[in-house]
Amino acid sequence: MSDNVTNEPLFETLKAIQGKLAMMGEDMADMKHRMTALEHRMTSLDMGVAQVHGDFSGQSMRIDRLEGRRGRIEQRLNLMD
């Protein structure tokens, strides 16, 4: 009977540790879920930024073409400085 008395505090401590580990496991699962959601959002943002860069590139090409046309018009009309 003395073995049961001496082991009981140990069992209580182990139960407390087991409970804390279970809570940590739930917290870890929640963190994994949040991290996955964050990764998806970051991927969406990266794709959006790439789209904006593509749009800027297209605008730059259009501006370059317009500047070329303007230059040719100025030359034809002898408007050069």
PDB file of N, CA, C and O in Angstrom:
ATOM      1  N   MET A   1       0.817  -1.195   0.000  1.00  0.00           N
ATOM      2  CA  MET A   1       0.000   0.000   0.000  1.00  0.00           C
ATOM      3  C   MET A   1       0.859   1.256   0.000  1.00  0.00           C
ATOM      4  O   MET A   1       0.438   2.293  -0.513  1.00  0.00           O
ATOM      5  N   SER A   2       2.031   1.176   0.557  1.00  0.00           N
ATOM      6  CA  SER A   2       2.891   2.357   0.579  1.00  0.00           C
ATOM      7  C   SER A   2       3.358   2.718  -0.828  1.00  0.00           C
ATOM      8  O   SER A   2       3.657   3.882  -1.094  1.00  0.00           O
ATOM      9  N   ASP A   3       3.428   1.739  -1.738  1.00  0.00           N
ATOM     10  CA  ASP A   3       3.797   2.049  -3.124  1.00  0.00           C
ATOM     11  C   ASP A   3       2.741   2.926  -3.783  1.00  0.00           C
ATOM     12  O   ASP A   3       3.081   3.839  -4.535  1.00  0.00           O
ATOM     13  N   ASN A   4       1.461   2.662  -3.511  1.00  0.00           N
ATOM     14  CA  ASN A   4       0.392   3.466  -4.089  1.00  0.00           C
ATOM     15  C   ASN A   4       0.443   4.897  -3.579  1.00  0.00           C
ATOM     16  O   ASN A   4       0.195   5.836  -4.335  1.00  0.00           O
ATOM     17  N   VAL A   5       0.760   5.067  -2.316  1.00  0.00           N
ATOM     18  CA  VAL A   5       0.807   6.392  -1.724  1.00  0.00           C
ATOM     19  C   VAL A   5       1.974   7.192  -2.313  1.00  0.00           C
ATOM     20  O   VAL A   5       1.832   8.381  -2.597  1.00  0.00           O
ATOM     21  N   THR A   6       3.102   6.550  -2.494  1.00  0.00           N
ATOM     22  CA  THR A   6       4.272   7.274  -3.005  1.00  0.00           C
ATOM     23  C   THR A   6       4.156   7.551  -4.505  1.00  0.00           C
ATOM     24  O   THR A   6       4.725   8.528  -4.993  1.00  0.00           O
ATOM     25  N   ASN A   7       3.431   6.710  -5.242  1.00  0.00           N
ATOM     26  CA  ASN A   7       3.306   6.896  -6.680  1.00  0.00           C
ATOM     27  C   ASN A   7       2.178   7.861  -7.065  1.00  0.00           C
ATOM     28  O   ASN A   7       2.161   8.378  -8.182  1.00  0.00           O
ATOM     29  N   GLU A   8       1.249   8.102  -6.158  1.00  0.00           N
ATOM     30  CA  GLU A   8       0.104   8.944  -6.490  1.00  0.00           C
ATOM     31  C   GLU A   8       0.510  10.373  -6.883  1.00  0.00           C
ATOM     32  O   GLU A   8      -0.034  10.881  -7.864  1.00  0.00           O
ATOM     33  N   PRO A   9       1.416  11.045  -6.191  1.00  0.00           N
ATOM     34  CA  PRO A   9       1.827  12.378  -6.643  1.00  0.00           C
ATOM     35  C   PRO A   9       2.472  12.333  -8.040  1.00  0.00           C
ATOM     36  O   PRO A   9       2.301  13.249  -8.844  1.00  0.00           O
ATOM     37  N   LEU A  10       3.212  11.253  -8.307  1.00  0.00           N
ATOM     38  CA  LEU A  10       3.828  11.098  -9.612  1.00  0.00           C
ATOM     39  C   LEU A  10       2.762  10.959 -10.698  1.00  0.00           C
ATOM     40  O   LEU A  10       2.867  11.580 -11.756  1.00  0.00           O
ATOM     41  N   PHE A  11       1.749  10.155 -10.440  1.00  0.00           N
ATOM     42  CA  PHE A  11       0.664   9.985 -11.413  1.00  0.00           C
ATOM     43  C   PHE A  11      -0.091  11.290 -11.637  1.00  0.00           C
ATOM     44  O   PHE A  11      -0.467  11.596 -12.769  1.00  0.00           O
ATOM     45  N   GLU A  12      -0.315  12.049 -10.597  1.00  0.00           N
ATOM     46  CA  GLU A  12      -0.996  13.332 -10.738  1.00  0.00           C
ATOM     47  C   GLU A  12      -0.161  14.289 -11.596  1.00  0.00           C
ATOM     48  O   GLU A  12      -0.689  14.998 -12.453  1.00  0.00           O
ATOM     49  N   THR A  13       1.124  14.292 -11.353  1.00  0.00           N
ATOM     50  CA  THR A  13       2.014  15.138 -12.147  1.00  0.00           C
ATOM     51  C   THR A  13       2.001  14.702 -13.614  1.00  0.00           C
ATOM     52  O   THR A  13       1.939  15.541 -14.513  1.00  0.00           O
ATOM     53  N   LEU A  14       2.059  13.392 -13.852  1.00  0.00           N
ATOM     54  CA  LEU A  14       2.025  12.885 -15.223  1.00  0.00           C
ATOM     55  C   LEU A  14       0.700  13.210 -15.914  1.00  0.00           C
ATOM     56  O   LEU A  14       0.691  13.523 -17.104  1.00  0.00           O
ATOM     57  N   LYS A  15      -0.411  13.142 -15.192  1.00  0.00           N
ATOM     58  CA  LYS A  15      -1.709  13.513 -15.759  1.00  0.00           C
ATOM     59  C   LYS A  15      -1.737  14.995 -16.135  1.00  0.00           C
ATOM     60  O   LYS A  15      -2.271  15.372 -17.179  1.00  0.00           O
ATOM     61  N   ALA A  16      -1.161  15.820 -15.278  1.00  0.00           N
ATOM     62  CA  ALA A  16      -1.111  17.257 -15.570  1.00  0.00           C
ATOM     63  C   ALA A  16      -0.265  17.517 -16.809  1.00  0.00           C
ATOM     64  O   ALA A  16      -0.631  18.322 -17.665  1.00  0.00           O
ATOM     65  N   ILE A  17       0.863  16.832 -16.897  1.00  0.00           N
ATOM     66  CA  ILE A  17       1.725  16.975 -18.072  1.00  0.00           C
ATOM     67  C   ILE A  17       0.987  16.502 -19.329  1.00  0.00           C
ATOM     68  O   ILE A  17       1.061  17.138 -20.380  1.00  0.00           O
ATOM     69  N   GLN A  18       0.276  15.378 -19.203  1.00  0.00           N
ATOM     70  CA  GLN A  18      -0.471  14.842 -20.339  1.00  0.00           C
ATOM     71  C   GLN A  18      -1.536  15.838 -20.807  1.00  0.00           C
ATOM     72  O   GLN A  18      -1.734  16.020 -22.009  1.00  0.00           O
ATOM     73  N   GLY A  19      -2.211  16.473 -19.870  1.00  0.00           N
ATOM     74  CA  GLY A  19      -3.214  17.477 -20.217  1.00  0.00           C
ATOM     75  C   GLY A  19      -2.605  18.668 -20.924  1.00  0.00           C
ATOM     76  O   GLY A  19      -3.149  19.168 -21.908  1.00  0.00           O
ATOM     77  N   LYS A  20      -1.461  19.122 -20.412  1.00  0.00           N
ATOM     78  CA  LYS A  20      -0.782  20.250 -21.050  1.00  0.00           C
ATOM     79  C   LYS A  20      -0.297  19.879 -22.455  1.00  0.00           C
ATOM     80  O   LYS A  20      -0.367  20.702 -23.369  1.00  0.00           O
ATOM     81  N   LEU A  21       0.186  18.669 -22.632  1.00  0.00           N
ATOM     82  CA  LEU A  21       0.629  18.230 -23.956  1.00  0.00           C
ATOM     83  C   LEU A  21      -0.538  18.167 -24.930  1.00  0.00           C
ATOM     84  O   LEU A  21      -0.390  18.499 -26.106  1.00  0.00           O
ATOM     85  N   ALA A  22      -1.693  17.742 -24.443  1.00  0.00           N
ATOM     86  CA  ALA A  22      -2.876  17.701 -25.308  1.00  0.00           C
ATOM     87  C   ALA A  22      -3.264  19.109 -25.741  1.00  0.00           C
ATOM     88  O   ALA A  22      -3.602  19.329 -26.904  1.00  0.00           O
ATOM     89  N   MET A  23      -3.219  20.062 -24.814  1.00  0.00           N
ATOM     90  CA  MET A  23      -3.528  21.454 -25.153  1.00  0.00           C
ATOM     91  C   MET A  23      -2.511  21.999 -26.155  1.00  0.00           C
ATOM     92  O   MET A  23      -2.876  22.712 -27.089  1.00  0.00           O
ATOM     93  N   MET A  24      -1.245  21.664 -25.958  1.00  0.00           N
ATOM     94  CA  MET A  24      -0.203  22.121 -26.876  1.00  0.00           C
ATOM     95  C   MET A  24      -0.415  21.516 -28.264  1.00  0.00           C
ATOM     96  O   MET A  24      -0.180  22.179 -29.274  1.00  0.00           O
ATOM     97  N   GLY A  25      -0.856  20.265 -28.314  1.00  0.00           N
ATOM     98  CA  GLY A  25      -1.142  19.626 -29.593  1.00  0.00           C
ATOM     99  C   GLY A  25      -2.264  20.339 -30.330  1.00  0.00           C
ATOM    100  O   GLY A  25      -2.187  20.540 -31.542  1.00  0.00           O
ATOM    101  N   GLU A  26      -3.309  20.722 -29.599  1.00  0.00           N
ATOM    102  CA  GLU A  26      -4.415  21.465 -30.210  1.00  0.00           C
ATOM    103  C   GLU A  26      -3.938  22.838 -30.695  1.00  0.00           C
ATOM    104  O   GLU A  26      -4.296  23.281 -31.786  1.00  0.00           O
ATOM    105  N   ASP A  27      -3.132  23.497 -29.872  1.00  0.00           N
ATOM    106  CA  ASP A  27      -2.587  24.803 -30.269  1.00  0.00           C
ATOM    107  C   ASP A  27      -1.714  24.669 -31.512  1.00  0.00           C
ATOM    108  O   ASP A  27      -1.761  25.521 -32.400  1.00  0.00           O
ATOM    109  N   MET A  28      -0.922  23.609 -31.576  1.00  0.00           N
ATOM    110  CA  MET A  28      -0.044  23.390 -32.727  1.00  0.00           C
ATOM    111  C   MET A  28      -0.873  23.142 -33.990  1.00  0.00           C
ATOM    112  O   MET A  28      -0.528  23.645 -35.059  1.00  0.00           O
ATOM    113  N   ALA A  29      -1.951  22.381 -33.882  1.00  0.00           N
ATOM    114  CA  ALA A  29      -2.823  22.138 -35.031  1.00  0.00           C
ATOM    115  C   ALA A  29      -3.447  23.445 -35.504  1.00  0.00           C
ATOM    116  O   ALA A  29      -3.558  23.684 -36.707  1.00  0.00           O
ATOM    117  N   ASP A  30      -3.853  24.288 -34.563  1.00  0.00           N
ATOM    118  CA  ASP A  30      -4.412  25.591 -34.921  1.00  0.00           C
ATOM    119  C   ASP A  30      -3.360  26.461 -35.612  1.00  0.00           C
ATOM    120  O   ASP A  30      -3.665  27.135 -36.597  1.00  0.00           O
ATOM    121  N   MET A  31      -2.137  26.452 -35.106  1.00  0.00           N
ATOM    122  CA  MET A  31      -1.062  27.241 -35.709  1.00  0.00           C
ATOM    123  C   MET A  31      -0.749  26.746 -37.123  1.00  0.00           C
ATOM    124  O   MET A  31      -0.491  27.553 -38.017  1.00  0.00           O
ATOM    125  N   LYS A  32      -0.771  25.436 -37.331  1.00  0.00           N
ATOM    126  CA  LYS A  32      -0.537  24.892 -38.670  1.00  0.00           C
ATOM    127  C   LYS A  32      -1.631  25.354 -39.626  1.00  0.00           C
ATOM    128  O   LYS A  32      -1.353  25.710 -40.771  1.00  0.00           O
ATOM    129  N   HIS A  33      -2.857  25.346 -39.158  1.00  0.00           N
ATOM    130  CA  HIS A  33      -3.975  25.797 -39.984  1.00  0.00           C
ATOM    131  C   HIS A  33      -3.811  27.272 -40.348  1.00  0.00           C
ATOM    132  O   HIS A  33      -3.993  27.659 -41.503  1.00  0.00           O
ATOM    133  N   ARG A  34      -3.469  28.081 -39.366  1.00  0.00           N
ATOM    134  CA  ARG A  34      -3.264  29.509 -39.617  1.00  0.00           C
ATOM    135  C   ARG A  34      -2.098  29.754 -40.561  1.00  0.00           C
ATOM    136  O   ARG A  34      -2.173  30.626 -41.427  1.00  0.00           O
ATOM    137  N   MET A  35      -1.021  28.993 -40.402  1.00  0.00           N
ATOM    138  CA  MET A  35       0.148  29.154 -41.258  1.00  0.00           C
ATOM    139  C   MET A  35      -0.201  28.796 -42.705  1.00  0.00           C
ATOM    140  O   MET A  35       0.235  29.477 -43.633  1.00  0.00           O
ATOM    141  N   THR A  36      -0.971  27.748 -42.897  1.00  0.00           N
ATOM    142  CA  THR A  36      -1.391  27.368 -44.243  1.00  0.00           C
ATOM    143  C   THR A  36      -2.242  28.463 -44.866  1.00  0.00           C
ATOM    144  O   THR A  36      -2.066  28.797 -46.038  1.00  0.00           O
ATOM    145  N   ALA A  37      -3.160  29.021 -44.094  1.00  0.00           N
ATOM    146  CA  ALA A  37      -3.991  30.113 -44.598  1.00  0.00           C
ATOM    147  C   ALA A  37      -3.123  31.319 -44.962  1.00  0.00           C
ATOM    148  O   ALA A  37      -3.356  31.971 -45.980  1.00  0.00           O
ATOM    149  N   LEU A  38      -2.139  31.609 -44.140  1.00  0.00           N
ATOM    150  CA  LEU A  38      -1.234  32.727 -44.408  1.00  0.00           C
ATOM    151  C   LEU A  38      -0.418  32.483 -45.675  1.00  0.00           C
ATOM    152  O   LEU A  38      -0.204  33.404 -46.463  1.00  0.00           O
ATOM    153  N   GLU A  39       0.036  31.246 -45.872  1.00  0.00           N
ATOM    154  CA  GLU A  39       0.787  30.922 -47.086  1.00  0.00           C
ATOM    155  C   GLU A  39      -0.083  31.119 -48.326  1.00  0.00           C
ATOM    156  O   GLU A  39       0.398  31.609 -49.347  1.00  0.00           O
ATOM    157  N   HIS A  40      -1.355  30.742 -48.244  1.00  0.00           N
ATOM    158  CA  HIS A  40      -2.262  30.935 -49.373  1.00  0.00           C
ATOM    159  C   HIS A  40      -2.451  32.424 -49.660  1.00  0.00           C
ATOM    160  O   HIS A  40      -2.467  32.839 -50.819  1.00  0.00           O
ATOM    161  N   ARG A  41      -2.592  33.212 -48.622  1.00  0.00           N
ATOM    162  CA  ARG A  41      -2.748  34.659 -48.813  1.00  0.00           C
ATOM    163  C   ARG A  41      -1.492  35.267 -49.434  1.00  0.00           C
ATOM    164  O   ARG A  41      -1.589  36.122 -50.313  1.00  0.00           O
ATOM    165  N   MET A  42      -0.321  34.833 -48.984  1.00  0.00           N
ATOM    166  CA  MET A  42       0.932  35.343 -49.532  1.00  0.00           C
ATOM    167  C   MET A  42       1.056  34.978 -51.014  1.00  0.00           C
ATOM    168  O   MET A  42       1.520  35.788 -51.816  1.00  0.00           O
ATOM    169  N   THR A  43       0.647  33.776 -51.370  1.00  0.00           N
ATOM    170  CA  THR A  43       0.689  33.362 -52.770  1.00  0.00           C
ATOM    171  C   THR A  43      -0.228  34.242 -53.602  1.00  0.00           C
ATOM    172  O   THR A  43       0.132  34.653 -54.705  1.00  0.00           O
ATOM    173  N   SER A  44      -1.411  34.534 -53.078  1.00  0.00           N
ATOM    174  CA  SER A  44      -2.337  35.412 -53.792  1.00  0.00           C
ATOM    175  C   SER A  44      -1.750  36.807 -53.954  1.00  0.00           C
ATOM    176  O   SER A  44      -1.882  37.417 -55.015  1.00  0.00           O
ATOM    177  N   LEU A  45      -1.109  37.312 -52.921  1.00  0.00           N
ATOM    178  CA  LEU A  45      -0.474  38.627 -53.004  1.00  0.00           C
ATOM    179  C   LEU A  45       0.655  38.630 -54.025  1.00  0.00           C
ATOM    180  O   LEU A  45       0.788  39.574 -54.804  1.00  0.00           O
ATOM    181  N   ASP A  46       1.468  37.578 -54.025  1.00  0.00           N
ATOM    182  CA  ASP A  46       2.554  37.481 -54.996  1.00  0.00           C
ATOM    183  C   ASP A  46       2.010  37.495 -56.418  1.00  0.00           C
ATOM    184  O   ASP A  46       2.571  38.151 -57.295  1.00  0.00           O
ATOM    185  N   MET A  47       0.927  36.779 -56.645  1.00  0.00           N
ATOM    186  CA  MET A  47       0.334  36.749 -57.976  1.00  0.00           C
ATOM    187  C   MET A  47      -0.211  38.126 -58.344  1.00  0.00           C
ATOM    188  O   MET A  47      -0.092  38.553 -59.492  1.00  0.00           O
ATOM    189  N   GLY A  48      -0.800  38.816 -57.389  1.00  0.00           N
ATOM    190  CA  GLY A  48      -1.309  40.162 -57.635  1.00  0.00           C
ATOM    191  C   GLY A  48      -0.196  41.135 -57.967  1.00  0.00           C
ATOM    192  O   GLY A  48      -0.337  41.961 -58.869  1.00  0.00           O
ATOM    193  N   VAL A  49       0.909  41.044 -57.244  1.00  0.00           N
ATOM    194  CA  VAL A  49       2.057  41.916 -57.513  1.00  0.00           C
ATOM    195  C   VAL A  49       2.620  41.625 -58.903  1.00  0.00           C
ATOM    196  O   VAL A  49       2.969  42.547 -59.640  1.00  0.00           O
ATOM    197  N   ALA A  50       2.708  40.344 -59.259  1.00  0.00           N
ATOM    198  CA  ALA A  50       3.200  39.985 -60.595  1.00  0.00           C
ATOM    199  C   ALA A  50       2.283  40.564 -61.673  1.00  0.00           C
ATOM    200  O   ALA A  50       2.755  41.026 -62.711  1.00  0.00           O
ATOM    201  N   GLN A  51       0.985  40.538 -61.426  1.00  0.00           N
ATOM    202  CA  GLN A  51       0.036  41.104 -62.389  1.00  0.00           C
ATOM    203  C   GLN A  51       0.249  42.604 -62.538  1.00  0.00           C
ATOM    204  O   GLN A  51       0.212  43.129 -63.651  1.00  0.00           O
ATOM    205  N   VAL A  52       0.471  43.297 -61.424  1.00  0.00           N
ATOM    206  CA  VAL A  52       0.710  44.737 -61.469  1.00  0.00           C
ATOM    207  C   VAL A  52       1.991  45.032 -62.246  1.00  0.00           C
ATOM    208  O   VAL A  52       2.031  45.965 -63.047  1.00  0.00           O
ATOM    209  N   HIS A  53       3.037  44.238 -62.012  1.00  0.00           N
ATOM    210  CA  HIS A  53       4.288  44.439 -62.754  1.00  0.00           C
ATOM    211  C   HIS A  53       4.056  44.247 -64.254  1.00  0.00           C
ATOM    212  O   HIS A  53       4.584  45.000 -65.072  1.00  0.00           O
ATOM    213  N   GLY A  54       3.271  43.248 -64.601  1.00  0.00           N
ATOM    214  CA  GLY A  54       2.945  43.028 -66.005  1.00  0.00           C
ATOM    215  C   GLY A  54       2.184  44.201 -66.597  1.00  0.00           C
ATOM    216  O   GLY A  54       2.438  44.611 -67.730  1.00  0.00           O
ATOM    217  N   ASP A  55       1.251  44.738 -65.825  1.00  0.00           N
ATOM    218  CA  ASP A  55       0.495  45.912 -66.289  1.00  0.00           C
ATOM    219  C   ASP A  55       1.412  47.114 -66.498  1.00  0.00           C
ATOM    220  O   ASP A  55       1.288  47.822 -67.498  1.00  0.00           O
ATOM    221  N   PHE A  56       2.334  47.349 -65.560  1.00  0.00           N
ATOM    222  CA  PHE A  56       3.273  48.457 -65.700  1.00  0.00           C
ATOM    223  C   PHE A  56       4.162  48.269 -66.930  1.00  0.00           C
ATOM    224  O   PHE A  56       4.454  49.223 -67.651  1.00  0.00           O
ATOM    225  N   SER A  57       4.579  47.041 -67.152  1.00  0.00           N
ATOM    226  CA  SER A  57       5.409  46.756 -68.314  1.00  0.00           C
ATOM    227  C   SER A  57       4.653  47.072 -69.601  1.00  0.00           C
ATOM    228  O   SER A  57       5.214  47.669 -70.520  1.00  0.00           O
ATOM    229  N   GLY A  58       3.403  46.682 -69.670  1.00  0.00           N
ATOM    230  CA  GLY A  58       2.578  46.981 -70.842  1.00  0.00           C
ATOM    231  C   GLY A  58       2.400  48.470 -71.039  1.00  0.00           C
ATOM    232  O   GLY A  58       2.444  48.960 -72.167  1.00  0.00           O
ATOM    233  N   GLN A  59       2.199  49.195 -69.947  1.00  0.00           N
ATOM    234  CA  GLN A  59       2.050  50.644 -70.036  1.00  0.00           C
ATOM    235  C   GLN A  59       3.344  51.288 -70.527  1.00  0.00           C
ATOM    236  O   GLN A  59       3.309  52.217 -71.335  1.00  0.00           O
ATOM    237  N   SER A  60       4.467  50.805 -70.049  1.00  0.00           N
ATOM    238  CA  SER A  60       5.755  51.356 -70.482  1.00  0.00           C
ATOM    239  C   SER A  60       5.961  51.137 -71.975  1.00  0.00           C
ATOM    240  O   SER A  60       6.457  52.021 -72.675  1.00  0.00           O
ATOM    241  N   MET A  61       5.583  49.969 -72.456  1.00  0.00           N
ATOM    242  CA  MET A  61       5.718  49.695 -73.890  1.00  0.00           C
ATOM    243  C   MET A  61       4.839  50.637 -74.701  1.00  0.00           C
ATOM    244  O   MET A  61       5.266  51.142 -75.740  1.00  0.00           O
ATOM    245  N   ARG A  62       3.628  50.875 -74.243  1.00  0.00           N
ATOM    246  CA  ARG A  62       2.735  51.806 -74.952  1.00  0.00           C
ATOM    247  C   ARG A  62       3.300  53.222 -74.960  1.00  0.00           C
ATOM    248  O   ARG A  62       3.262  53.905 -75.983  1.00  0.00           O
ATOM    249  N   ILE A  63       3.817  53.654 -73.831  1.00  0.00           N
ATOM    250  CA  ILE A  63       4.399  54.999 -73.740  1.00  0.00           C
ATOM    251  C   ILE A  63       5.594  55.111 -74.672  1.00  0.00           C
ATOM    252  O   ILE A  63       5.754  56.120 -75.359  1.00  0.00           O
ATOM    253  N   ASP A  64       6.440  54.074 -74.702  1.00  0.00           N
ATOM    254  CA  ASP A  64       7.597  54.092 -75.610  1.00  0.00           C
ATOM    255  C   ASP A  64       7.150  54.221 -77.066  1.00  0.00           C
ATOM    256  O   ASP A  64       7.742  54.983 -77.831  1.00  0.00           O
ATOM    257  N   ARG A  65       6.116  53.485 -77.450  1.00  0.00           N
ATOM    258  CA  ARG A  65       5.616  53.582 -78.824  1.00  0.00           C
ATOM    259  C   ARG A  65       5.078  54.976 -79.118  1.00  0.00           C
ATOM    260  O   ARG A  65       5.331  55.532 -80.187  1.00  0.00           O
ATOM    261  N   LEU A  66       4.334  55.543 -78.166  1.00  0.00           N
ATOM    262  CA  LEU A  66       3.796  56.897 -78.359  1.00  0.00           C
ATOM    263  C   LEU A  66       4.905  57.932 -78.480  1.00  0.00           C
ATOM    264  O   LEU A  66       4.817  58.855 -79.290  1.00  0.00           O
ATOM    265  N   GLU A  67       5.954  57.776 -77.668  1.00  0.00           N
ATOM    266  CA  GLU A  67       7.073  58.715 -77.750  1.00  0.00           C
ATOM    267  C   GLU A  67       7.765  58.601 -79.105  1.00  0.00           C
ATOM    268  O   GLU A  67       8.183  59.610 -79.674  1.00  0.00           O
ATOM    269  N   GLY A  68       7.885  57.396 -79.617  1.00  0.00           N
ATOM    270  CA  GLY A  68       8.473  57.210 -80.938  1.00  0.00           C
ATOM    271  C   GLY A  68       7.633  57.862 -82.020  1.00  0.00           C
ATOM    272  O   GLY A  68       8.158  58.519 -82.919  1.00  0.00           O
ATOM    273  N   ARG A  69       6.342  57.678 -81.926  1.00  0.00           N
ATOM    274  CA  ARG A  69       5.450  58.307 -82.910  1.00  0.00           C
ATOM    275  C   ARG A  69       5.524  59.828 -82.821  1.00  0.00           C
ATOM    276  O   ARG A  69       5.573  60.519 -83.839  1.00  0.00           O
ATOM    277  N   ARG A  70       5.532  60.334 -81.602  1.00  0.00           N
ATOM    278  CA  ARG A  70       5.625  61.785 -81.403  1.00  0.00           C
ATOM    279  C   ARG A  70       6.913  62.322 -82.001  1.00  0.00           C
ATOM    280  O   ARG A  70       6.916  63.376 -82.636  1.00  0.00           O
ATOM    281  N   GLY A  71       8.008  61.598 -81.799  1.00  0.00           N
ATOM    282  CA  GLY A  71       9.292  62.019 -82.352  1.00  0.00           C
ATOM    283  C   GLY A  71       9.258  62.050 -83.870  1.00  0.00           C
ATOM    284  O   GLY A  71       9.769  62.985 -84.486  1.00  0.00           O
ATOM    285  N   ARG A  72       8.661  61.038 -84.475  1.00  0.00           N
ATOM    286  CA  ARG A  72       8.569  61.024 -85.942  1.00  0.00           C
ATOM    287  C   ARG A  72       7.692  62.164 -86.457  1.00  0.00           C
ATOM    288  O   ARG A  72       8.004  62.774 -87.479  1.00  0.00           O
ATOM    289  N   ILE A  73       6.596  62.450 -85.752  1.00  0.00           N
ATOM    290  CA  ILE A  73       5.715  63.567 -86.140  1.00  0.00           C
ATOM    291  C   ILE A  73       6.467  64.890 -86.043  1.00  0.00           C
ATOM    292  O   ILE A  73       6.365  65.732 -86.936  1.00  0.00           O
ATOM    293  N   GLU A  74       7.230  65.076 -84.947  1.00  0.00           N
ATOM    294  CA  GLU A  74       8.000  66.313 -84.799  1.00  0.00           C
ATOM    295  C   GLU A  74       9.014  66.464 -85.923  1.00  0.00           C
ATOM    296  O   GLU A  74       9.220  67.563 -86.437  1.00  0.00           O
ATOM    297  N   GLN A  75       9.652  65.348 -86.307  1.00  0.00           N
ATOM    298  CA  GLN A  75      10.629  65.419 -87.395  1.00  0.00           C
ATOM    299  C   GLN A  75       9.961  65.806 -88.699  1.00  0.00           C
ATOM    300  O   GLN A  75      10.488  66.639 -89.436  1.00  0.00           O
ATOM    301  N   ARG A  76       8.818  65.223 -88.998  1.00  0.00           N
ATOM    302  CA  ARG A  76       8.104  65.529 -90.260  1.00  0.00           C
ATOM    303  C   ARG A  76       7.646  66.988 -90.308  1.00  0.00           C
ATOM    304  O   ARG A  76       7.637  67.620 -91.364  1.00  0.00           O
ATOM    305  N   LEU A  77       7.271  67.499 -89.145  1.00  0.00           N
ATOM    306  CA  LEU A  77       6.787  68.886 -89.120  1.00  0.00           C
ATOM    307  C   LEU A  77       7.900  69.878 -88.810  1.00  0.00           C
ATOM    308  O   LEU A  77       7.647  71.071 -88.641  1.00  0.00           O
ATOM    309  N   ASN A  78       9.120  69.387 -88.736  1.00  0.00           N
ATOM    310  CA  ASN A  78      10.292  70.231 -88.419  1.00  0.00           C
ATOM    311  C   ASN A  78      10.089  71.006 -87.120  1.00  0.00           C
ATOM    312  O   ASN A  78      10.350  72.207 -87.062  1.00  0.00           O
ATOM    313  N   LEU A  79       9.628  70.325 -86.094  1.00  0.00           N
ATOM    314  CA  LEU A  79       9.404  70.955 -84.787  1.00  0.00           C
ATOM    315  C   LEU A  79      10.528  70.639 -83.803  1.00  0.00           C
ATOM    316  O   LEU A  79      10.407  70.965 -82.622  1.00  0.00           O
ATOM    317  N   MET A  80      11.577  70.036 -84.235  1.00  0.00           N
ATOM    318  CA  MET A  80      12.678  69.641 -83.327  1.00  0.00           C
ATOM    319  C   MET A  80      13.379  70.885 -82.809  1.00  0.00           C
ATOM    320  O   MET A  80      13.472  71.893 -83.509  1.00  0.00           O
ATOM    321  N   ASP A  81      13.869  70.809 -81.585  1.00  0.00           N
ATOM    322  CA  ASP A  81      14.572  71.946 -80.969  1.00  0.00           C
ATOM    323  C   ASP A  81      15.925  72.156 -81.552  1.00  0.00           C
ATOM    324  O   ASP A  81      16.640  73.070 -81.142  1.00  0.00           O
TER     325      ASP A  81
END
